[in-house]
Amino acid sequence: MTGGVSLREQVLVMMWRSISQTVRQPAMIIPPIVFPLILVAINVGGLDAATKLPGFPADSYLDFAIAVPFMQGALFASINAGSSLARDVSTGFLQRLALTPMVRTALLLGALGGVMTVALLGALIYLAFGFIAGLGVKAGVGGVLVIVILGLLIALGFAGLGAFIGLRTGSAEAVQGVFPMFFVFLFLSSVNLPRELISVDWFRTIATYNPVSYLVEGVRSPIIFGWDGEALALGFGFAILLAAVSVAASARALRTQLVRT
Amino acid sequence: MTDRHDGIEVDGLVREFKNGPRAVDDIELSVQPGEIYGFLGPNGAGKSTTVLMLTTLLPPTAGTARVGGHDIVREGPAVRGVIGAALQEAALDPLLTGRDHMRLQTTLQGVPRRERRARGDALLERVGLTDAAGRKVRGYSGGMKRRLDLALALVHRPRILFLDEPTTGLDPQSRSDMWQEVARLAREDGVTVFLTTQYLEEADALADHIGIIDLGKIVAEGTPDSLKAEIGRPTLEVVPAERDRRDAVAAVLERFGTPVAAPPGTAAVRLEHGTEDLSAVVRALDAEDLTLETFQLHAPTLDDVFLARTGRKLEGEESGEHPAVTAPVA
């Protein structure tokens, strides 16, 4: 009675599992959506005067700051993916899966796919709230699509990092322990001010070398500049690189954890 | 139905870990199709490492084994296709329900789509979890988790089932239920069962053949009856009423048999002439004016076999599992 099961079906059932896990843990779905919106609301309220600075690229701080929730959502995606896989290691669930004909790719794609679905939901909610609050996207509908795609790529990159840490350590606590470090990278970037307006030299230098700046600017550029080829190329370039490296690293970590002859 | 390919053949299997002793040291065993093989040993003896190798989850350092006719190293996927396994910890996702687990497992095991729901429901019913099927597993008791674990191992109708300490930590009722299900699988469905345990009673009650493992080596193998027959003679265990007279009691007992290991404050001997000497022992103790708190006669047990082969008693044994005659002696 046992027949083969396609990779597609394996990935879909693992995605279903990942989404079920997330939906059943309000703490894993509410913070990634609510906290970034709260933070952007606070920033818009408190930093709107920054738009008066000479050279500030936007008339509305909301247009400038709406990229931030995408980054924070991506960080939460890393926690969700990492914690879930770490739990699979620590509970021995990975061994149960290893005893089935499931291929490793399906586990990873399923886990990341589930997290990406939540990230997509988050992206749509951030944009919806943005539009309600007066967000304008200079690049139009196409720009919105590019923002969502880039946002998902960034989420994939960070989810891959979380998955790597979760699989390497087998500890959800370790995954959560890395979270503050990601936040440091986020705040040492051009997340709150354009790089050219950062007056402190060391901060500007770090922000210039920090790839997170280019991810943020890639999301931001269709909103405030329209179609900016360089910003998009750098944003997509770093996002693709991050996703490729982190997913490859997590696939390698999974190969080490999910041993079978 | 079983055939000769439903068995397990192990030849010189070794597993070494870095900077450690051999967890499994050159073991050989044979499990016949349709039988329950009890793999008995204390914690750390090498039981789980053996199971991990036989289920293809851990490559052996040396040696070979065939499970269901397939080599565990060269034919891993084929081995996994014919086995089911419930490993030492019930490996379940606390956020999924029992029914969710069935959906996941039936899909990944390639059960045809139209059969999945019915198969899952039937197995949940079989292990008595129908009412709890919609609840998250994190609210299950230990016994419920173990039963779900067993049901998941049976999703694809395996010919060979590995159960790694399936009743450890369970209450007596849950343990009894699990025994009944395992026995039924072997007797009615013809499933070959490889069961590890540290409970003597479990191995004795369930297994057709037993392998006793200690420090990575198999120290005894046979049917429960043949192993106990090797020991043959019963053991007399006595607790003196006055604890400081334990040595005097032991000296009397040694006239009637060979001393064996016993708990502190207790003297024990394997009786040279079996139960024939009992009245003589009582008279000798009385003649020395020794009073006793308890006077127990143990029929030979698997623990005696373990003791005879290793010089130690098994861990994890529970009181009351030996058939014993107990009599307070004034």
Interface residues (C-beta under 8 A of the other chain):
Chain A: M1 T2 G3 G4 V5 E9 Q10 V13 R17 S20 Q21 R24 Q25 R87 D88 T91 G92 F93 L94 Q95 R96 L97 A98 L99 T100 P101 M102 V259 R260 T261
Chain B: T55 T56 L57 L58 P59 I72 V73 R74 G76 P77 V79 R80 G81 I83 G84 A85 L87 Q88 E89 A91 L92 D93 P94 L95 L96 D100 R103 L104 Q105 T107 L108 Q109 G110 V111 P112 E115 K136 L152 H156 R157
